């Protein structure tokens, strides 16, 4: 693995470089903290050995910068010091160092501390992989839950198509018979002239097929068929856009369209217990975002709101249907999305835990406890935004998503 050394003393830096090469590592050497910081930002090494005292940026300050910056990978930091006083060691660890070494270097101690750092980085990589899998599993679980509802939503407009098509088929069969009679009328008038009995036959057919009703209903049936097809097309389009993996990089996105699509594909989750009120600001600017992951956040917030309302109704069967309000607004240098419900609210004692992984108040088998944890990871860690909430027990909860319009540039790779 690549190991970075930041040491201003040439001799000490050279000795450490040789020791690490003997252990089989690729080494990047820097004579000051500024060059070390550039290398770390460029993701050139994930394990850094930093001298406490250096020109331009000292090791302690560099530790703090590493922890404060949103780097693409975790960097394990070993701080070098000539002073083994406990207070200095504590200060270094508080600044963000993972480990420390005192000078002069002991090769066996160096080897042990490097191995310790490698184990931590391996665990970090495993955790990141597991989190990614959980995000994928959460989305698959959500889509599995939605599949029955989507089938129901598609079935309703398809019934329009089925019934209206049968109606048109039966109606036009009668019209064909009538047209045949008109043809016979023309022939008989021309050949025989027996008009009155044939006219009565035509009137009888008109009455039998209820021609006046057919002429009135065919336009409506055709219109409903067209609306049904449009509805199916819209549902399928929304589902496709919601589930499309797309580019997992940050790109400009229409927040209002994403919200509308997610509402359609979650309709079976909220339609039984609540109505949705939309207040989407028109001409909202495109927001740097990751489409699939943002859709998942909105889905989690809508489903949680529906569950909170359902819980309130279960406690009071006479309670009215709930309201889920979704508002989008531009607020100076960011866009805000608010998802508000009038459900049960969040009790005070669990509020500090709701973003914790696997924490849930739902019964076994309902959800994974990862919805809000993943939502916070997406909004805060991935997009540099904020996810907060305001809740009152018995009145409901509002989740506030804030996404920056001009996010900080990602570290250079």
Residue pairs with C-beta under 8 A, 6 or more apart in sequence:
1 25
1 26
1 45
1 46
1 47
1 118
1 121
2 25
2 26
2 27
2 28
2 44
2 45
2 46
2 47
3 20
3 25
3 26
3 27
3 28
3 45
3 47
3 48
3 49
3 114
4 27
4 28
4 29
4 30
4 36
4 39
4 40
4 44
4 45
4 47
4 48
4 49
5 13
5 16
5 17
5 20
5 27
5 28
5 29
5 30
5 48
5 49
6 30
6 31
6 32
6 33
6 35
6 36
6 48
6 49
6 50
6 51
6 54
6 59
6 62
7 13
7 16
7 29
7 30
7 31
7 49
7 51
7 54
7 80
8 31
8 32
8 51
8 53
8 54
8 55
9 51
10 31
12 51
12 103
13 29
13 31
15 105
16 49
16 105
16 110
17 27
17 29
19 105
19 107
19 110
20 27
20 110
20 114
21 27
23 110
23 111
23 114
25 114
28 39
28 44
28 45
30 36
30 39
32 54
32 55
32 56
32 57
33 50
33 54
33 55
33 56
33 57
33 58
33 59
33 61
33 62
34 56
34 57
36 48
36 50
36 54
36 57
36 62
37 57
37 62
37 65
39 45
40 48
40 66
40 71
40 75
41 69
41 71
41 411
41 412
42 411
42 412
42 413
43 71
43 72
43 73
43 411
43 412
43 413
45 75
46 73
46 74
46 75
46 76
46 121
47 75
47 76
47 78
47 114
47 117
47 118
47 121
48 66
48 75
48 76
48 77
48 78
49 78
49 80
49 101
50 59
50 62
50 63
50 77
50 78
50 79
50 80
50 97
51 59
51 80
52 58
52 59
52 60
52 79
52 80
52 81
52 82
52 83
52 88
52 92
53 59
54 62
57 65
59 79
59 80
59 92
60 79
60 91
60 92
60 95
61 95
63 77
63 79
63 92
63 95
63 96
63 97
64 95
64 96
66 75
66 77
66 96
67 95
67 96
69 411
70 381
70 384
70 408
70 410
70 411
71 411
72 410
72 411
72 413
74 121
74 124
76 98
76 99
76 117
76 120
76 121
77 96
77 97
77 98
77 99
78 97
78 98
78 99
78 100
78 101
78 113
78 114
78 117
79 92
79 95
79 97
79 99
79 100
79 101
80 100
80 101
80 102
80 103
81 88
81 89
81 92
81 100
81 101
81 102
81 103
82 102
82 103
83 102
84 102
89 100
92 100
93 100
98 117
98 120
99 113
99 116
99 117
101 109
101 110
101 113
131 377
134 357
134 368
134 370
134 374
135 293
135 296
135 370
135 374
135 377
135 378
137 368
138 296
138 368
138 370
138 371
138 374
139 292
139 296
141 368
142 296
142 299
142 300
142 303
143 243
145 269
146 265
146 266
146 268
146 269
148 268
149 266
149 267
149 268
149 269
150 235
150 239
150 265
150 268
152 268
153 235
153 264
153 267
153 268
154 232
154 235
154 236
156 231
157 227
157 228
157 229
157 231
157 232
157 235
158 228
158 232
160 224
160 225
160 227
160 228
161 225
161 228
161 229
164 221
164 222
164 224
164 225
164 228
165 225
167 217
167 221
168 218
168 221
168 222
171 209
171 214
171 217
171 218
174 205
174 208
174 209
174 211
174 214
175 209
175 211
175 214
177 205
177 209
178 202
178 205
178 206
178 209
178 211
181 198
181 201
181 202
181 205
182 202
184 198
185 195
185 198
185 199
185 202
188 194
188 195
188 198
189 195
189 198
234 264
235 264
235 265
237 261
238 260
238 261
238 262
238 264
238 265
239 264
239 265
241 257
241 261
241 291
241 295
242 261
242 262
242 265
242 295
242 299
243 292
244 291
244 292
245 292
246 290
246 291
246 292
247 290
247 291
248 290
248 292
248 293
249 290
250 288
250 289
250 290
250 383
250 407
250 410
251 288
251 289
251 290
251 291
252 286
252 287
252 288
252 289
253 286
253 287
253 288
253 289
253 291
253 294
254 284
254 286
255 284
255 287
255 289
255 294
255 328
255 335
255 337
255 403
256 280
256 281
256 282
256 284
256 328
258 289
258 291
258 294
258 295
258 298
259 278
259 280
259 298
259 326
259 328
259 337
260 278
260 280
261 295
262 295
262 298
262 299
262 302
263 276
263 278
263 302
263 326
265 299
266 299
266 302
266 303
266 306
269 302
269 303
269 306
270 276
270 302
270 303
270 305
270 306
270 309
270 324
272 310
273 306
273 309
273 310
273 313
273 321
273 322
274 305
274 306
274 309
274 321
274 322
274 323
274 324
274 341
275 321
275 322
275 323
275 324
276 302
276 323
276 324
276 325
276 326
277 323
277 324
277 325
277 326
278 326
279 325
279 326
279 327
279 328
280 326
280 327
280 328
281 328
281 329
281 330
284 328
284 330
284 335
285 330
285 335
285 405
287 335
287 403
287 405
288 383
288 403
288 404
288 405
288 406
288 407
289 383
289 403
290 378
290 382
290 383
293 378
293 382
294 378
294 383
296 374
296 375
296 378
297 374
297 375
297 378
297 379
297 387
297 401
298 337
298 339
300 371
300 372
300 374
300 375
301 339
301 375
301 399
301 401
302 324
302 326
302 339
303 371
304 371
304 372
305 322
305 324
305 339
305 340
305 341
305 343
305 397
306 322
306 324
306 341
307 343
307 362
307 366
308 341
308 343
308 344
308 345
308 396
308 397
309 321
309 322
309 324
309 341
309 342
309 343
310 322
310 343
311 343
311 344
312 319
312 322
312 342
312 343
312 344
313 319
313 321
313 322
315 344
322 341
322 342
322 343
323 341
323 342
324 339
324 340
324 341
325 338
325 339
325 340
325 341
326 337
326 338
326 339
326 340
327 336
327 337
327 338
327 340
328 335
328 336
328 337
328 338
329 335
329 336
329 338
330 336
330 405
331 402
333 404
333 405
333 406
334 385
334 402
334 403
334 404
334 405
335 402
335 403
335 405
336 400
336 401
336 402
336 403
337 400
337 401
337 402
337 403
338 398
338 399
338 400
338 401
339 398
339 399
339 401
340 396
340 397
340 398
340 399
341 396
341 397
341 398
342 395
342 396
343 396
343 397
344 393
344 394
344 396
345 391
345 392
345 393
345 394
345 395
345 396
345 397
346 354
346 389
346 391
346 393
346 397
347 393
348 393
350 359
350 361
351 391
353 359
354 372
354 389
355 372
355 373
355 376
355 387
356 373
357 369
357 370
357 373
358 368
358 369
358 370
358 373
359 369
359 372
359 373
360 367
360 368
360 369
362 369
375 387
376 387
379 385
379 386
379 387
379 401
379 402
379 403
380 386
380 387
383 403
383 404
383 407
384 404
384 407
384 408
385 401
385 402
385 403
385 404
385 407
386 400
386 401
386 402
387 399
387 400
387 401
387 402
388 399
388 400
388 402
389 397
389 398
389 399
389 400
390 397
390 398
390 400
391 397
391 398
